[in-house]
Amino acid sequence: MKPLTIALILLGIAAFIGGVVWTTLQAAEVECEVCLVFGGTEVCRLGRGPSEEDARTAAQQSACGGNTSGMAESIACLNRASSRETCSAR
């Protein structure tokens, strides 16, 4: 391959990676911490998202993910009200 072709390919790859990183970082504008009690254990997790609802959902899914086993428990955990939550803009 010619040096110019290699340089253009590398530039394209760098631009793509930069675009993915920039888009990912821009999407998380709100951060929420959600705590919930399930199975006698309180678990608190952080979640980030473009809106408060998305950040809250991400935090609850994260808290339930490590606190349940099986689909039935996961669904029950996701439907449970949080014991505490705080959200803030980033």
Buried (B, 14 or more C-beta within 10 A) or exposed (E): EEEEEEEEEEEEEEEEEEEEEEEEEEEBBBBBBBBBBBEEEEBBBBBBBEEBEBBBBBBBBBBBEEBBEEEEBBEBBBEBEBEEBEBEEE
